[in-house]
């Protein structure tokens, strides 16, 4: 077996674990195109149960109806991943699992996609739900390598959480 998770994800997950554990804070995850890599990376750290409240992979619109608080109206108006959508997924997950933070991502891993910016291979919308509101980011990898994009989406999500944690000094501030 090759190294899992990839070294970049291991390093980020460990940094996040240390930051959350030192402040007695927690995280939950709602991911789509990363396919569970964000949760798997966080759970690869020994002691993860102290900081990880749970996660879900809501890859299909049907799974979002079943598990992510979506309604039929969300699906009728769906036009691909956006920062608004992932902010909603993150907020719903954070509140439902009562975590301090929640990570969410949605994107187009490829190799195929659509013609609008948010549906081209390599596009991902990211959000961190915090007690003080959402923090969002968009990334375009410029690649149609599905597996590579999935890892990159997880990496970008974990980087965003690490940066939010490092800048905030903790949710209690």
C-alpha positions in Angstrom: 0.0 0.0 0.0 1.3 3.5 -0.8 1.3 6.1 1.9 -2.2 7.0 3.2 -3.1 9.6 3.6 -0.6 11.5 1.5 2.1 13.2 3.5 0.7 16.7 2.9 -2.6 15.7 4.3 -1.0 13.9 7.3 1.0 17.0 8.2 -2.1 19.3 8.0 -4.3 16.9 10.0 -1.7 16.7 12.7 -1.4 20.5 12.9 -5.2 20.8 13.1 -5.3 18.1 15.8 -2.7 19.9 17.9 -4.6 23.3 17.6 -8.0 21.9 18.3 -6.9 19.6 21.2 -5.0 22.4 22.9 -8.2 24.5 23.0 -10.6 21.6 23.7 -12.4 22.4 20.4 -13.9 20.1 17.8 -14.5 19.7 14.1 -17.0 18.0 11.8 -16.9 17.5 8.1 -19.4 17.6 5.1 -17.6 16.8 1.9 -18.6 16.0 -1.6 -15.9 15.8 -4.3 -13.1 15.0 -1.9 -15.0 11.7 -1.3 -14.1 11.3 2.4 -10.4 12.2 2.2 -10.8 15.1 4.6 -12.4 12.9 7.3 -10.0 10.1 6.6 -7.0 12.5 7.0 -8.3 13.8 10.3 -9.0 10.3 11.6 -5.5 9.1 10.7 -4.2 11.1 13.6 -3.9 9.1 16.8 -6.4 10.5 19.4 -8.6 12.0 16.7 -11.7 11.1 18.8 -10.9 14.0 21.0 -11.4 16.5 18.2 -13.5 14.8 15.5 -17.3 15.0 16.0 -18.3 13.2 12.8 -18.6 13.6 9.1 -20.5 12.8 6.0 -19.8 12.4 2.3 -22.8 13.9 0.5 -21.7 13.3 -3.0 -25.2 13.1 -4.6 -28.1 15.5 -4.4 -30.2 12.7 -2.9 -27.7 12.3 -0.1 -27.9 16.0 0.6 -31.7 15.6 1.0 -31.3 12.7 3.3 -28.4 13.9 5.5 -27.5 17.5 4.9 -30.7 19.4 5.6 -31.5 20.1 2.0 -35.0 20.4 0.7 -36.5 19.8 -2.8 -36.1 23.6 -3.4 -32.3 23.3 -2.9 -32.2 20.7 -5.7 -34.6 22.6 -8.0 -32.3 25.7 -7.8 -29.0 23.8 -7.9 -26.5 25.2 -10.4 -23.3 23.5 -9.2 -21.0 24.1 -6.3 -20.7 27.6 -4.8 -19.4 29.1 -1.6 -23.0 29.7 -0.5 -23.8 26.0 -0.9 -20.8 24.8 1.1 -21.3 27.5 3.7 -24.8 26.1 4.3 -23.5 22.5 4.4 -20.8 23.4 6.9 -23.2 25.4 9.1 -25.8 22.6 9.1 -23.2 20.0 10.0 -21.6 22.1 12.7 -24.9 22.8 14.4 -26.2 19.2 14.0 -23.0 17.6 15.4 -22.4 20.4 17.9 -18.8 20.9 16.8 -16.8 24.1 17.2 -16.0 24.2 13.5 -17.1 22.3 10.4 -15.3 21.9 7.0 -17.3 21.6 3.8 -16.2 21.4 0.2 -17.9 20.8 -3.2 -16.3 20.8 -6.5 -15.7 19.1 -9.8 -13.0 16.6 -9.6 -13.1 15.7 -13.3 -12.1 14.5 -15.8 -15.3 15.8 -17.2 -17.4 18.7 -16.1 -19.5 21.6 -17.4 -18.9 24.9 -19.1 -19.5 27.3 -16.2 -16.5 28.2 -14.0 -17.9 26.3 -11.0 -18.4 23.1 -13.0 -15.0 22.9 -14.7 -12.7 20.1 -13.6 -10.4 21.3 -10.8 -12.9 23.9 -9.3 -13.7 23.6 -5.6 -15.7 25.8 -3.2 -14.6 25.6 0.4 -16.2 26.7 3.7 -15.3 26.6 7.3 -18.3 27.2 9.6 -17.1 29.0 12.8 -19.0 30.3 15.8 -18.4 33.8 14.3 -19.7 33.0 10.8 -18.4 31.3 7.7 -15.0 31.6 6.0 -15.0 30.7 2.3 -12.5 30.2 -0.5 -12.5 29.1 -4.1 -9.7 27.2 -5.7 -9.1 26.2 -9.3 -6.4 23.5 -9.8 -6.3 23.8 -13.6 -6.2 20.0 -13.8 -8.7 17.3 -14.9 -6.9 14.6 -12.9 -9.7 13.2 -10.8 -7.7 11.5 -8.0 -5.2 14.4 -7.9 -8.0 16.9 -7.6 -9.6 15.0 -4.8 -6.4 15.1 -2.8 -5.9 18.8 -3.6 -9.5 19.6 -2.6 -8.9 17.9 0.8 -5.5 19.6 1.1 -7.1 23.1 0.4 -9.9 22.4 2.9 -7.5 21.4 5.6 -5.2 24.4 4.9 -8.2 26.7 5.2 -9.2 25.2 8.6 -5.6 25.4 9.8 -5.4 29.0 8.7 -8.7 29.9 10.4 -7.6 28.2 13.6 -4.2 29.9 13.5 -5.6 33.4 12.9 -8.5 33.1 15.3 -6.6 31.9 18.3 -9.6 29.8 19.1 -13.4 30.2 18.9 -13.6 31.6 22.4 -11.8 34.8 21.3 
